[in-house]
Amino acid sequence: MEENKKEEIDKSKEAVKQDAKGLVQSFKAFLTGLLDFRHDTDQEATINAIKQDVPFKGATAWILIFAVFIASIGLNVSSTAVVIGAMLISPLMGPILGIGMSLAINDIDTLKSSFINLLVMMILSVVTAYLYFLLSPLTELTPELEARTQPNILDVLVAIFGGLALIVARTKKGTIASVIFGVAIATALMPPLCTAGYGLAVGNFNFFLGAMYLFGINTTFIALATFLVLKVLGFTMIRYVNSKKRKRTAQLAAFFGIIAMIPAVWTFIKVLEKSGCERDYKSFVEVEVLSNDHLWLQRKKINIKDKEISLYFNGEVPSAVKTGLRNRIKSGQYDNIKDFEININANESRSVDDISKSLTRAYADLDQKENIINGLQKEIEGLKNTVSNLNTTLENKDKHSIPFSSIAKDAKIRFGGIEEIRFSKVLSTKDFIKVDTLPEASIVWSSKLKEDYIVKKEAELKKWLEKEMKLDTLILNK
């Protein structure tokens, strides 16, 4: 019985092992089917397609010139959409893929042609951009231009993965055009060349060198990715009839391959170091400086080349704080900048207490001025009320001092023939300096009355009106 049980247990274990082995094999087969693209590769079509894109003449040259103009305008006005459009029509990818492919398959003729065409493309692009920015009235540095002057580790990674995606798409049966367009946008070969032309046009060689450095990164890693993928896919190397020529060609291809890889590796390491320094520098400033409420940081900068960090403070910085900052940077928490020298520049003439006192005085002055303004506003309001009361008094006086209605009725009774009486006050001046207010009355007599009668009655009416209205003089008009 015990032996039977033991056999059953052994069989169960063996079955479990077999199931596990089958599961692993199934998973491995799934991954192989998912990621293996060697069966979907067309070597001959890939090589022919890349070779066709290498030559640079005729229509291709004009397309490049127009693309440079479009990209330069986009960079000039900081329009991302316009820059993307220029990258889509740019023919710069052809020679770069040609370099990587020729190194992988030992094709020295294509390698020479690719290098020559890439050099011509670069020169034509930079010269075209230079002429545009030289003649353009807009020479202001835009964010789109500035972004192409300082490569970082992300640019290297984009170039690597963009190059891998591009050559894999190129080797697939039935090239995936959308991938090629996407890589053209992501790797951004055109904008750095336009920025280099801008640097030359404005006389800023740092911009020129930074932009060309970014273009070199993209070019090198796209070519390197092409070389590696074609090697992994086992593309057939060209065999020459002449054994000496074959050997020499192989040596040249290997030499150029090594030459291409050395700067690529060096570039990757340098950009990685720079990114690490900038990351630790930002962290150091945030954690050690900005978090200290007793420090007033005005300005900061880092010089990676000379390994220096400069901090500019407003107010006094105690010696203990300076020593603490220098010790913290060497504590091991900031490995990438632990060898950097910290230059602390403090405005000793203005301590925090002095600034606080100045602020207090400023606030006191503001309060005093505010009180003065409030007093003036009250006085103005009082004057406004006084003027308003005077106006009301004058209006009431004008309204009630002359009972025009009753006087007009009496005049109608006393002096027959009056059809209408008008009364008003007019402004008058003789010396054009002093202004007088004169009372004026206008009489409309009946048309049936004779002229001599009217003249006689007007004289009587004038005297009577002056008396009734208590006026020294009255202007009487017909």
C-alpha positions as CSV (number, residue, x, y, z in Angstrom):
1,M,0.0,0.0,0.0
2,E,2.7,2.4,1.0
3,E,4.6,1.7,-2.2
4,N,1.5,2.4,-4.3
5,K,0.9,5.7,-2.5
6,K,4.5,6.7,-3.1
7,E,4.2,5.9,-6.8
8,E,1.0,8.0,-7.0
9,I,2.7,10.9,-5.3
10,D,5.7,10.7,-7.6
11,K,3.4,10.6,-10.7
12,S,1.6,13.7,-9.4
13,K,4.9,15.5,-8.9
14,E,6.0,14.5,-12.4
15,A,2.7,15.7,-13.8
16,V,3.0,19.0,-12.1
17,K,6.6,19.4,-13.4
18,Q,5.4,18.6,-16.9
19,D,2.5,21.1,-16.6
20,A,4.9,23.7,-15.4
21,K,7.3,23.0,-18.1
22,G,4.6,23.2,-20.7
23,L,3.4,26.5,-19.2
24,V,6.8,28.0,-19.5
25,Q,7.3,26.7,-23.0
26,S,3.9,28.1,-23.9
27,F,4.7,31.5,-22.4
28,K,8.1,31.4,-24.2
29,A,6.4,30.6,-27.5
30,F,3.9,33.4,-26.9
31,L,6.7,36.0,-26.3
32,T,8.6,34.7,-29.3
33,G,5.6,35.1,-31.5
34,L,4.9,38.5,-30.0
35,L,8.3,40.0,-30.2
36,D,10.2,38.2,-32.9
37,F,10.1,40.2,-36.2
38,R,12.8,38.3,-38.2
39,H,10.3,36.3,-40.2
40,D,8.6,39.6,-41.3
41,T,11.7,41.1,-42.7
42,D,12.5,41.8,-46.4
43,Q,16.2,42.3,-46.7
44,E,16.4,43.1,-50.4
45,A,13.5,45.6,-50.3
46,T,14.9,47.2,-47.2
47,I,18.4,47.7,-48.7
48,N,17.0,49.0,-52.0
49,A,14.6,51.4,-50.2
50,I,17.4,52.9,-48.0
51,K,19.8,53.2,-51.0
52,Q,17.1,55.1,-53.0
53,D,16.8,57.7,-50.2
54,V,20.5,58.3,-49.9
55,P,21.1,60.5,-53.1
56,F,20.5,64.2,-52.7
57,K,19.9,66.2,-55.8
58,G,17.1,67.8,-57.8
59,A,13.7,67.7,-56.2
60,T,15.2,66.4,-52.9
61,A,17.4,69.4,-52.6
62,W,14.5,71.8,-53.1
63,I,12.3,69.9,-50.7
64,L,15.0,70.3,-48.1
65,I,15.4,74.0,-48.7
66,F,11.6,74.6,-48.4
67,A,11.5,72.4,-45.3
68,V,14.3,74.5,-43.7
69,F,12.3,77.7,-44.5
70,I,9.2,76.3,-42.9
71,A,11.0,75.1,-39.8
72,S,12.8,78.4,-39.5
73,I,9.6,80.3,-39.6
74,G,8.1,77.9,-37.0
75,L,11.0,78.4,-34.7
76,N,11.0,82.2,-35.4
77,V,7.3,82.5,-34.2
78,S,7.5,79.6,-31.7
79,S,4.9,77.6,-33.5
80,T,5.2,73.9,-32.7
81,A,2.7,72.9,-35.4
82,V,4.7,74.6,-38.2
83,V,8.0,72.9,-37.0
84,I,6.3,69.5,-37.0
85,G,5.1,70.1,-40.6
86,A,8.7,70.9,-41.7
87,M,10.0,67.7,-40.0
88,L,7.5,65.6,-41.9
89,I,8.7,66.7,-45.3
90,S,12.4,66.8,-44.5
91,P,14.5,64.2,-46.4
92,L,17.3,64.1,-43.9
93,M,16.7,60.5,-42.7
94,G,17.9,58.9,-45.9
95,P,21.7,59.4,-45.6
96,I,21.7,58.6,-41.9
97,L,20.0,55.2,-42.4
98,G,22.4,54.7,-45.3
99,I,25.4,55.1,-43.0
100,G,24.1,52.6,-40.5
101,M,23.1,50.1,-43.2
102,S,26.4,50.3,-45.1
103,L,28.3,49.7,-41.9
104,A,26.2,46.6,-41.1
105,I,26.4,45.0,-44.5
106,N,30.0,46.0,-45.4
107,D,28.9,48.4,-48.3
108,I,31.7,50.9,-48.6
109,D,30.3,52.6,-51.7
110,T,27.0,53.4,-50.0
111,L,28.9,54.5,-46.9
112,K,30.8,57.1,-48.9
113,S,27.7,58.3,-50.7
114,S,25.8,58.6,-47.4
115,F,28.5,60.6,-45.7
116,I,28.9,63.0,-48.7
117,N,25.1,63.5,-49.1
118,L,24.6,64.0,-45.3
119,L,27.4,66.6,-45.3
120,V,25.9,68.4,-48.3
121,M,22.4,68.3,-46.6
122,M,23.8,69.8,-43.4
123,I,25.7,72.6,-45.1
124,L,22.7,73.5,-47.3
125,S,20.3,73.4,-44.3
126,V,22.5,75.6,-42.1
127,V,23.2,78.1,-45.0
128,T,19.5,78.3,-45.8
129,A,18.5,78.9,-42.2
130,Y,21.4,81.4,-41.8
131,L,20.1,83.5,-44.8
132,Y,16.5,83.4,-43.5
133,F,17.4,84.6,-40.0
134,L,19.9,87.1,-41.4
135,L,17.1,88.7,-43.5
136,S,14.2,88.2,-41.1
137,P,13.2,91.2,-39.0
138,L,12.4,88.9,-36.1
139,T,15.6,87.9,-34.4
140,E,14.2,87.4,-30.9
141,L,15.1,84.2,-29.1
142,T,12.0,82.0,-28.8
143,P,11.5,79.0,-26.5
144,E,11.5,76.7,-29.6
145,L,14.9,78.0,-30.6
146,E,16.4,77.9,-27.1
147,A,15.1,74.3,-26.5
148,R,17.5,73.1,-29.3
149,T,20.7,74.5,-27.8
150,Q,21.0,72.4,-24.7
151,P,20.8,68.7,-25.3
152,N,20.0,66.4,-22.3
153,I,19.7,62.7,-21.6
154,L,16.2,62.6,-22.9
155,D,17.3,63.7,-26.3
156,V,19.8,60.8,-26.4
157,L,17.1,58.3,-25.4
158,V,14.7,59.7,-28.0
159,A,17.4,59.3,-30.7
160,I,18.1,55.7,-29.6
161,F,14.5,54.5,-29.5
162,G,13.5,56.6,-32.5
163,G,16.3,55.0,-34.5
164,L,15.3,51.5,-33.4
165,A,11.6,52.1,-34.3
166,L,12.6,53.6,-37.6
167,I,14.8,50.8,-38.8
168,V,12.4,48.1,-37.6
169,A,9.7,49.8,-39.6
170,R,12.0,50.0,-42.6
171,T,12.8,46.3,-42.5
172,K,9.2,45.2,-42.2
173,K,7.5,43.8,-45.3
174,G,5.3,46.7,-46.4
175,T,7.0,49.7,-44.7
176,I,5.0,51.3,-42.0
177,A,4.9,54.9,-43.2
178,S,3.3,56.3,-40.0
179,V,6.2,55.0,-37.9
180,I,8.7,56.8,-40.3
181,F,6.7,60.1,-40.0
182,G,6.5,59.7,-36.2
183,V,10.3,59.1,-35.9
184,A,10.9,62.1,-38.1
185,I,9.0,64.3,-35.6
186,A,10.3,62.7,-32.4
187,T,14.0,62.8,-33.3
188,A,13.7,66.4,-34.7
189,L,16.7,66.5,-37.1
190,M,15.6,69.7,-38.9
191,P,15.1,72.2,-35.9
192,P,18.7,71.8,-34.6
193,L,20.1,72.7,-38.1
194,C,17.8,75.7,-38.3
195,T,18.9,76.8,-34.8
196,A,22.5,76.5,-35.9
197,G,21.8,78.9,-38.7
198,Y,20.1,81.2,-36.2
199,G,23.2,81.1,-34.0
200,L,25.4,82.1,-37.0
201,A,23.0,84.9,-38.0
202,V,22.9,86.5,-34.6
203,G,26.6,85.9,-33.9
204,N,26.0,83.5,-31.0
205,F,28.4,80.6,-31.5
206,N,27.3,78.9,-28.3
207,F,23.9,78.4,-29.9
208,F,25.5,77.2,-33.1
209,L,27.6,74.6,-31.3
210,G,24.8,73.5,-29.0
211,A,22.4,72.9,-31.9
212,M,25.0,71.1,-33.9
213,Y,25.7,68.9,-30.9
214,L,22.1,68.0,-30.7
215,F,22.0,67.2,-34.4
216,G,25.1,65.1,-33.9
217,I,23.5,63.1,-31.1
218,N,20.4,62.4,-33.2
219,T,22.4,61.4,-36.3
220,T,24.9,59.2,-34.4
221,F,22.3,57.2,-32.5
222,I,19.9,56.7,-35.4
223,A,22.8,55.4,-37.5
224,L,23.9,53.2,-34.5
225,A,20.4,51.8,-34.0
226,T,20.2,51.0,-37.7
227,F,23.6,49.2,-37.5
228,L,22.6,47.1,-34.5
229,V,19.1,46.1,-35.7
230,L,20.5,45.0,-39.1
231,K,23.2,43.0,-37.4
232,V,20.6,41.3,-35.1
233,L,18.5,40.5,-38.2
234,G,21.5,38.9,-39.8
235,F,21.5,41.0,-43.0
236,T,23.8,39.4,-45.5
237,M,27.2,41.2,-45.8
238,I,28.5,42.1,-49.3
239,R,31.2,39.7,-50.5
240,Y,33.7,41.0,-52.9
241,V,35.5,38.8,-55.6
242,N,38.8,40.3,-54.7
243,S,39.8,38.9,-51.3
244,K,42.1,41.8,-50.6
245,K,39.4,44.3,-51.4
246,R,36.9,42.4,-49.3
247,K,39.3,42.4,-46.4
248,R,40.1,46.1,-46.7
249,T,36.4,46.9,-47.0
250,A,35.6,44.9,-44.0
251,Q,38.3,46.6,-42.0
252,L,37.1,50.1,-43.2
253,A,33.5,49.2,-42.2
254,A,34.7,48.0,-38.8
255,F,36.8,51.1,-38.3
256,F,33.9,53.4,-39.2
257,G,31.6,51.4,-37.0
258,I,33.9,51.8,-34.0
259,I,34.4,55.5,-34.8
260,A,30.7,55.9,-34.9
261,M,30.2,54.1,-31.6
262,I,32.9,55.8,-29.6
263,P,31.4,59.3,-29.8
264,A,28.0,57.9,-29.3
265,V,29.0,56.2,-26.0
266,W,31.0,59.3,-25.0
267,T,28.1,61.6,-25.7
268,F,25.7,59.4,-23.8
269,I,28.0,59.4,-20.8
270,K,28.6,63.1,-20.8
271,V,24.9,64.0,-21.3
272,L,24.0,61.5,-18.5
273,E,26.6,63.2,-16.2
274,K,25.2,66.6,-17.0
275,S,21.6,65.6,-16.4
276,G,22.7,64.0,-13.0
277,C,24.5,67.2,-12.0
278,E,21.5,69.4,-12.9
279,R,19.2,67.0,-11.0
280,D,21.3,67.1,-7.8
281,Y,21.8,70.8,-8.1
282,K,18.0,71.5,-8.2
283,S,17.5,69.1,-5.3
284,F,20.2,70.8,-3.3
285,V,18.8,74.3,-3.8
286,E,15.3,73.2,-2.9
287,V,16.1,71.1,0.1
288,E,19.1,73.0,1.6
289,V,18.4,76.6,0.6
290,L,14.8,77.4,-0.3
291,S,13.5,75.4,2.7
292,N,15.5,77.7,5.1
293,D,13.2,80.6,6.1
294,H,16.2,82.6,7.3
295,L,17.8,82.7,3.8
296,W,16.6,85.1,1.0
297,L,17.9,83.6,-2.2
298,Q,17.9,86.1,-5.1
299,R,19.7,84.3,-7.9
300,K,21.5,81.0,-8.5
301,K,23.6,79.4,-11.3
302,I,25.7,76.3,-11.9
303,N,28.8,75.9,-14.0
304,I,29.3,72.2,-14.7
305,K,32.5,72.7,-16.7
306,D,34.3,74.5,-13.8
307,K,32.4,72.6,-11.1
308,E,31.0,75.7,-9.4
309,I,27.7,76.6,-7.9
310,S,27.0,80.3,-7.3
311,L,24.3,81.4,-4.8
312,Y,23.4,85.1,-4.4
313,F,21.5,86.1,-1.2
314,N,19.9,89.3,-0.2
315,G,20.9,90.1,3.4
316,E,23.5,88.6,5.7
317,V,24.4,84.9,5.7
318,P,26.0,83.7,8.9
319,S,29.3,81.8,8.7
320,A,27.7,78.8,10.3
321,V,25.2,78.6,7.5
322,K,27.9,78.9,4.8
323,T,29.8,76.1,6.4
324,G,26.7,74.0,6.7
325,L,25.8,74.4,3.0
326,R,29.4,73.4,2.0
327,N,29.3,70.4,4.3
328,R,25.8,69.3,3.1
329,I,26.9,69.2,-0.6
330,K,29.7,66.7,0.4
331,S,27.5,64.6,2.6
332,G,27.0,61.9,-0.1
333,Q,23.3,62.8,-0.7
334,Y,24.3,64.7,-3.8
335,D,26.9,62.4,-5.5
336,N,26.9,64.1,-8.8
337,I,27.9,67.5,-7.4
338,K,29.9,66.5,-4.3
339,D,33.1,67.9,-5.8
340,F,31.6,71.2,-6.7
341,E,32.7,74.5,-5.1
342,I,29.9,76.7,-3.6
343,N,30.4,80.4,-4.0
344,I,28.1,82.3,-1.6
345,N,27.5,85.9,-2.3
346,A,25.6,87.8,0.4
347,N,24.6,91.5,0.5
348,E,26.1,92.2,3.9
349,S,25.1,95.9,3.8
350,R,21.4,95.0,4.1
351,S,20.6,92.5,6.8
352,V,17.2,91.1,7.3
353,D,16.6,93.4,10.3
354,D,17.5,96.4,8.1
355,I,15.1,95.3,5.5
356,S,12.4,94.7,8.1
357,K,12.9,98.2,9.5
358,S,12.8,99.7,6.0
359,L,9.5,97.9,5.4
360,T,8.1,99.1,8.7
361,R,9.0,102.7,7.8
362,A,7.5,102.3,4.4
363,Y,4.3,101.0,5.9
364,A,4.2,103.9,8.4
365,D,4.7,106.4,5.5
366,L,1.9,104.7,3.6
367,D,-0.4,104.9,6.7
368,Q,0.4,108.6,7.1
369,K,-0.3,109.4,3.5
370,E,-3.5,107.4,3.7
371,N,-4.6,109.5,6.7
372,I,-3.8,112.7,4.8
373,I,-5.8,111.5,1.7
374,N,-8.7,110.5,3.9
375,G,-8.7,114.1,5.5
376,L,-8.6,115.7,2.1
377,Q,-11.4,113.5,0.9
378,K,-13.6,114.6,3.9
379,E,-12.8,118.3,3.1
380,I,-13.7,117.8,-0.5
381,E,-17.0,116.2,0.5
382,G,-17.7,119.2,2.9
383,L,-17.0,121.7,0.1
384,K,-19.3,119.7,-2.2
385,N,-22.1,119.9,0.3
386,T,-21.5,123.7,0.8
387,V,-21.6,124.3,-2.9
388,S,-24.7,122.3,-3.3
389,N,-26.4,124.3,-0.5
390,L,-25.4,127.6,-2.1
391,N,-26.8,126.4,-5.4
392,T,-30.0,125.5,-3.8
393,T,-30.2,128.9,-2.0
394,L,-29.5,130.7,-5.2
395,E,-32.1,128.7,-7.1
396,N,-34.7,129.4,-4.4
397,K,-33.7,133.1,-4.3
398,D,-34.1,133.4,-8.1
399,K,-37.3,131.5,-8.0
400,H,-39.0,133.5,-5.2
401,S,-37.4,137.0,-5.2
402,I,-39.2,138.0,-8.5
403,P,-42.9,137.1,-8.6
404,F,-42.9,137.1,-12.4
405,S,-46.4,135.6,-12.8
406,S,-48.2,138.4,-10.8
407,I,-46.1,141.2,-12.3
408,A,-46.9,139.9,-15.8
409,K,-50.7,139.9,-15.0
410,D,-50.5,143.5,-13.6
411,A,-48.6,144.6,-16.7
412,K,-51.3,143.1,-18.9
413,I,-53.9,145.1,-17.0
414,R,-52.0,148.4,-16.7
415,F,-50.6,148.5,-20.3
416,G,-53.2,147.4,-22.8
417,G,-52.1,145.8,-26.0
418,I,-49.4,143.5,-24.5
419,E,-49.7,140.0,-26.0
420,E,-46.6,138.4,-24.5
421,I,-43.9,139.1,-21.9
422,R,-40.6,137.2,-21.6
423,F,-38.0,137.6,-18.8
424,S,-34.5,136.3,-18.5
425,K,-31.0,136.9,-17.2
426,V,-28.1,137.2,-19.7
427,L,-24.4,137.1,-19.3
428,S,-22.5,140.2,-20.5
429,T,-18.9,141.5,-20.5
430,K,-17.3,144.7,-21.9
431,D,-13.7,144.3,-21.0
432,F,-13.8,140.5,-21.5
433,I,-12.5,140.0,-18.0
434,K,-15.4,140.8,-15.7
435,V,-18.8,139.1,-16.4
436,D,-22.1,140.7,-15.4
437,T,-25.6,139.2,-15.2
438,L,-28.2,141.5,-16.7
439,P,-32.0,141.2,-16.5
440,E,-33.7,141.4,-19.8
441,A,-37.4,141.6,-20.7
442,S,-39.0,141.1,-24.2
443,I,-42.4,142.5,-25.0
444,V,-44.7,141.5,-27.8
445,W,-47.2,144.2,-28.6
446,S,-50.4,143.9,-30.5
447,S,-50.0,144.6,-34.2
448,K,-53.1,146.9,-34.1
449,L,-51.2,149.5,-31.9
450,K,-49.5,152.5,-33.5
451,E,-45.7,152.9,-33.3
452,D,-45.7,156.2,-31.4
453,Y,-48.1,154.7,-28.8
454,I,-45.8,151.7,-28.3
455,V,-42.7,153.9,-27.8
456,K,-44.5,155.9,-25.2
457,K,-45.8,152.9,-23.3
458,E,-42.5,151.1,-23.4
459,A,-40.8,153.9,-21.5
460,E,-43.5,153.7,-18.9
461,L,-43.4,149.9,-18.8
462,K,-39.6,149.9,-18.3
463,K,-39.8,152.2,-15.3
464,W,-42.7,150.3,-13.8
465,L,-41.0,146.9,-14.2
466,E,-37.7,148.2,-12.6
467,K,-39.7,149.3,-9.7
468,E,-41.8,146.2,-9.3
469,M,-38.9,143.9,-9.8
470,K,-36.6,146.0,-7.6
471,L,-33.9,146.3,-10.3
472,D,-31.4,149.0,-10.9
473,T,-31.6,148.6,-14.6
474,L,-33.6,146.5,-17.1
475,I,-33.0,145.9,-20.8
476,L,-36.3,146.0,-22.6
477,N,-36.6,144.5,-26.1
478,K,-39.6,144.4,-28.5
